[in-house]
Amino acid sequence: MLVVLRRSAMNLVESLEKSLQPNPKIPPLRPGDTVRVHQKIIEGGRERIQVFQGTVIRLRKGGANASFTVRRIASNNIGVERTYLLHSPRIERVEVLRRAKVRRAQLYYFRNLRGKAARLKEELPGKAKAAKAAAETLEEKETA
């Protein structure tokens, strides 16, 4: 009897996860991105939008539990981290302000850095294409 209940509960959870769609207002994110998250906040009977801007320090995959964590430095050099669910309907929109070049999946070391040490190198979007085009023009000049 217990085994049958477990199987039906698992099927129910799996079917719920399959039916859940990710929030289309969240673009593809990567660690190191500087983002501005617009979230709906309900205070009493009023609803407002609160903006949180910071660096994505981790992404968690896992179906319905997929999430991303954003960190920023608030006043008095206090670090504030917020974790948002990717499937949350409360997220109004997410803007990617800049992308950074990082070599790790989770940027937990970022918690110990302050000031200039906490800067990340910006990833230039057309850098590879520009280098390839420059190499081609150099080859054309050499052959001519």
Disulfide bonds with the S-S distance in Angstrom:
none
